[in-house]
């Protein structure tokens, strides 16, 4: 190994915007059960399925009416 490396010509990670951020979220058991069952049928991890669903909502600009108005 070299003692020093020159990173002056390095490039930023082009995939940085695609990285995910870990968060904590409280979900009902009904929601978790639904996505876990779907996960078993599709062999896609349930966290990924939840992310796919939320991403679809973002891309299609879905909104909901508040039940507490």
Phi, psi and omega per residue, in radians:
X1 nan 2.571 3.087
X2 -1.343 2.707 3.085
X3 -1.271 -0.610 -3.138
X4 -2.365 2.602 3.087
X5 -2.153 2.553 -3.138
X6 -1.760 1.921 3.132
X7 -1.807 0.221 -3.078
X8 -1.134 -0.418 3.128
X9 -1.798 0.248 -3.141
X10 -1.220 2.725 3.124
X11 -1.946 2.587 3.061
X12 -1.210 2.694 3.123
X13 -1.107 2.034 -3.124
X14 -1.246 -0.209 -3.102
X15 -1.768 0.172 -3.036
X16 -1.024 -0.602 -3.132
X17 -1.265 -0.287 -3.133
X18 -1.577 -0.109 -3.134
X19 -1.196 2.662 -3.129
X20 -1.779 2.699 3.110
X21 -1.970 2.290 3.137
X22 -1.352 2.289 3.102
X23 -2.361 2.860 3.031
X24 -1.903 2.279 -3.115
X25 -2.413 2.440 3.102
X26 -1.639 2.121 3.130
X27 -2.142 2.593 3.109
X28 -1.211 2.748 3.103
X29 -1.096 -0.583 3.123
X30 -1.062 -0.746 3.128
X31 -1.169 -0.815 3.127
X32 -1.067 -0.772 3.133
X33 -1.055 -0.740 3.139
X34 -1.027 -0.881 -3.085
X35 -1.266 -0.543 3.076
X36 -1.204 -0.687 3.067
X37 -1.118 -0.766 3.108
X38 -1.091 -0.624 3.123
X39 -1.088 -0.728 3.126
X40 -1.133 -0.623 -3.129
X41 -1.297 -0.573 -3.045
X42 -1.803 -0.195 -3.046
X43 1.044 0.425 3.032
X44 -1.813 2.314 3.140
X45 -0.955 2.464 -3.051
X46 -1.076 -0.566 3.096
X47 -1.119 -0.654 3.119
X48 -1.176 -0.699 3.108
X49 -1.099 -0.740 3.101
X50 -1.089 -0.746 3.112
X51 -1.092 -0.759 3.106
X52 -1.020 -0.783 -3.108
X53 -1.117 -0.808 -3.142
X54 -1.150 -0.676 3.099
X55 -1.111 -0.667 3.070
X56 -1.084 -0.711 3.087
X57 -1.066 -0.732 3.136
X58 -1.135 -0.863 -3.086
X59 -1.110 -0.572 -3.132
X60 -1.711 0.144 3.102
X61 0.871 0.782 3.138
X62 -1.259 2.491 3.056
X63 -2.314 2.886 3.109
X64 -2.259 2.702 3.025
X65 -1.464 2.341 3.130
X66 -1.223 2.347 3.110
X67 -1.387 -0.214 -3.025
X68 -1.835 0.413 3.130
X69 -1.246 nan nan
